[in-house]
Amino acid sequence: MRTWLFGIALNVARNQQRTESRHRALELLPEAVRAPGADAESTHGMHETWCSLWRFLEALQEQDRALFVSNLIEGLSASETAEALGLKVGIVYQRVRTLRRLAKDWLELHERGKLE
């Protein structure tokens, strides 16, 4: 059931991405995750991190982006992710490991100010 719902959500997200501008999505994302009572500095830092992560996701190929979101953000298991994306479980593990490393490197470069 989760993989079926994820497939539907993936298609809806693809359609949504086609219709919305990137800037609007970047502005709205941090508002959706803002913690109640958070101070301005932590809110700004979280906004910057989400914007950088969003740019990282945009730089990925569509299947890698879906894999990253389903497994690392949505928390689907490797077998659920594999089923939803039509991949073998071993490939999911391998690509998730690679995507984690790439995301970590991307965010570290952003923190050092080497990425816009």
Residue pairs with C-beta under 8 A, 6 or more apart in sequence:
2 76
2 80
3 76
3 80
3 81
3 83
3 84
6 70
6 74
6 76
6 80
6 84
7 84
10 66
10 70
10 84
14 62
17 25
22 58
25 54
26 50
26 51
26 54
29 50
29 51
29 54
30 43
30 46
30 47
30 50
30 51
33 46
33 50
34 43
34 46
35 42
38 46
48 110
49 107
49 110
52 106
52 107
52 110
52 115
53 103
53 106
53 107
55 115
56 102
56 103
56 106
56 107
57 65
57 68
57 69
58 65
60 68
60 99
63 85
64 95
64 99
66 84
66 85
67 81
67 85
67 87
67 92
67 95
67 96
67 99
68 96
68 99
68 103
70 76
70 80
70 81
70 84
70 85
71 77
71 78
71 81
71 92
71 96
72 96
72 99
72 100
72 103
76 84
78 89
78 92
78 93
78 96
79 89
79 92
81 87
81 92
81 96
82 88
82 89
82 91
82 92
85 92
87 95
106 115
109 115
